[in-house]
Amino acid sequence: MQLADERIELVPFKDSDFEFFQKIITCPLMMEHVYDPLTYDEAKSSFEGRLPPWKFESDNWRSFIITEIINGEKLGYISLRIVNHEARIAEVGFMIKASAQGKGVGSKALKLMKQYAFETLTLNKLVAFCSVHNAGSYSLLEKEYFSRESSLKQNTLMNNQYRDDYAYGLCNPAL
């Protein structure tokens, strides 16, 4: 399975990606609108649950490193996990490192993930959740044709404060 366009490639997580993953998921600035940064041990556990092999029946995340083809630089990661097997619905999530934000990387990665989800996995729907304060994430989702389906009040607990989230959805246009 090759998930790539002219600029980026989505490569399934491998052991050597832990340091990159850990830098993102433990960074307070990167995690500001996502959830409380993880400890090293929490990051290690989360990472190990994302390593292949992955099966459709799994409840784990299927995660890919977003890699720039020309130089092999790791730009972020994007993941999906099946949240309703019977209805064929998966949640998608992404993290783009600060130096790669605003350069179309997230959009390209999300396009490739939609293609994988709808064409390879034949999913019915993708959903995503993000903080109402995370303009970068909700703008990306809307640019990629996700519809804001609801506003979830006090949905996420961060720094001992409840935060509101938006819920997004995108149905498979072929179904």
WOTASUL-V852991 format. One record per residue. N is the residue number from 0. RES is the residue in one letter. D_FIRST is the distance of its C-alpha to the first C-alpha in Angstrom with 2 decimals. Layout:
n=N res=RES d_first=D_FIRST
n=N res=RES d_first=D_FIRST
//
This chain:
n=0 res=M d_first=0.00
n=1 res=Q d_first=3.80
n=2 res=L d_first=6.48
n=3 res=A d_first=9.59
n=4 res=D d_first=12.91
n=5 res=E d_first=15.91
n=6 res=R d_first=16.92
n=7 res=I d_first=14.45
n=8 res=E d_first=11.06
n=9 res=L d_first=9.93
n=10 res=V d_first=9.51
n=11 res=P d_first=9.98
n=12 res=F d_first=13.73
n=13 res=K d_first=15.35
n=14 res=D d_first=19.10
n=15 res=S d_first=19.95
n=16 res=D d_first=19.03
n=17 res=F d_first=21.96
n=18 res=E d_first=24.57
n=19 res=F d_first=22.81
n=20 res=F d_first=22.17
n=21 res=Q d_first=25.76
n=22 res=K d_first=27.27
n=23 res=I d_first=25.95
n=24 res=I d_first=26.60
n=25 res=T d_first=30.08
n=26 res=C d_first=31.23
n=27 res=P d_first=33.87
n=28 res=L d_first=33.39
n=29 res=M d_first=29.61
n=30 res=M d_first=30.17
n=31 res=E d_first=33.29
n=32 res=H d_first=32.02
n=33 res=V d_first=29.45
n=34 res=Y d_first=31.34
n=35 res=D d_first=33.52
n=36 res=P d_first=31.91
n=37 res=L d_first=30.89
n=38 res=T d_first=32.76
n=39 res=Y d_first=31.15
n=40 res=D d_first=31.11
n=41 res=E d_first=29.66
n=42 res=A d_first=26.90
n=43 res=K d_first=26.14
n=44 res=S d_first=26.08
n=45 res=S d_first=23.84
n=46 res=F d_first=21.36
n=47 res=E d_first=21.38
n=48 res=G d_first=20.63
n=49 res=R d_first=17.37
n=50 res=L d_first=16.02
n=51 res=P d_first=13.45
n=52 res=P d_first=13.57
n=53 res=W d_first=13.36
n=54 res=K d_first=14.31
n=55 res=F d_first=15.01
n=56 res=E d_first=18.65
n=57 res=S d_first=18.74
n=58 res=D d_first=20.90
n=59 res=N d_first=19.21
n=60 res=W d_first=17.29
n=61 res=R d_first=13.49
n=62 res=S d_first=13.77
n=63 res=F d_first=12.10
n=64 res=I d_first=14.24
n=65 res=I d_first=14.76
n=66 res=T d_first=15.28
n=67 res=E d_first=17.29
n=68 res=I d_first=15.91
n=69 res=I d_first=19.46
n=70 res=N d_first=20.78
n=71 res=G d_first=18.20
n=72 res=E d_first=20.26
n=73 res=K d_first=19.07
n=74 res=L d_first=20.06
n=75 res=G d_first=19.40
n=76 res=Y d_first=17.03
n=77 res=I d_first=15.82
n=78 res=S d_first=15.51
n=79 res=L d_first=15.81
n=80 res=R d_first=17.65
n=81 res=I d_first=18.85
n=82 res=V d_first=22.57
n=83 res=N d_first=23.59
n=84 res=H d_first=21.77
n=85 res=E d_first=24.22
n=86 res=A d_first=24.03
n=87 res=R d_first=20.23
n=88 res=I d_first=20.86
n=89 res=A d_first=18.97
n=90 res=E d_first=20.39
n=91 res=V d_first=18.64
n=92 res=G d_first=20.10
n=93 res=F d_first=19.84
n=94 res=M d_first=21.92
n=95 res=I d_first=22.34
n=96 res=K d_first=24.67
n=97 res=A d_first=28.05
n=98 res=S d_first=27.93
n=99 res=A d_first=24.78
n=100 res=Q d_first=26.12
n=101 res=G d_first=27.42
n=102 res=K d_first=25.38
n=103 res=G d_first=22.71
n=104 res=V d_first=20.00
n=105 res=G d_first=20.00
n=106 res=S d_first=19.97
n=107 res=K d_first=16.97
n=108 res=A d_first=15.00
n=109 res=L d_first=16.34
n=110 res=K d_first=15.46
n=111 res=L d_first=11.73
n=112 res=M d_first=12.17
n=113 res=K d_first=14.24
n=114 res=Q d_first=11.78
n=115 res=Y d_first=9.20
n=116 res=A d_first=12.42
n=117 res=F d_first=14.10
n=118 res=E d_first=11.83
n=119 res=T d_first=9.16
n=120 res=L d_first=11.69
n=121 res=T d_first=14.66
n=122 res=L d_first=16.66
n=123 res=N d_first=20.20
n=124 res=K d_first=20.83
n=125 res=L d_first=19.91
n=126 res=V d_first=22.83
n=127 res=A d_first=23.71
n=128 res=F d_first=26.90
n=129 res=C d_first=28.63
n=130 res=S d_first=32.16
n=131 res=V d_first=34.55
n=132 res=H d_first=35.26
n=133 res=N d_first=31.72
n=134 res=A d_first=32.01
n=135 res=G d_first=28.98
n=136 res=S d_first=26.65
n=137 res=Y d_first=28.38
n=138 res=S d_first=28.66
n=139 res=L d_first=24.93
n=140 res=L d_first=24.32
n=141 res=E d_first=27.02
n=142 res=K d_first=25.75
n=143 res=E d_first=22.42
n=144 res=Y d_first=24.56
n=145 res=F d_first=24.74
n=146 res=S d_first=28.26
n=147 res=R d_first=30.52
n=148 res=E d_first=31.49
n=149 res=S d_first=33.93
n=150 res=S d_first=35.58
n=151 res=L d_first=35.71
n=152 res=K d_first=38.94
n=153 res=Q d_first=39.15
n=154 res=N d_first=35.61
n=155 res=T d_first=34.72
n=156 res=L d_first=37.07
n=157 res=M d_first=36.91
n=158 res=N d_first=39.76
n=159 res=N d_first=41.83
n=160 res=Q d_first=41.64
n=161 res=Y d_first=40.00
n=162 res=R d_first=37.81
n=163 res=D d_first=36.80
n=164 res=D d_first=33.23
n=165 res=Y d_first=31.79
n=166 res=A d_first=29.44
n=167 res=Y d_first=26.98
n=168 res=G d_first=25.07
n=169 res=L d_first=22.88
n=170 res=C d_first=22.64
n=171 res=N d_first=20.00
n=172 res=P d_first=21.85
n=173 res=A d_first=20.69
n=174 res=L d_first=22.43
//
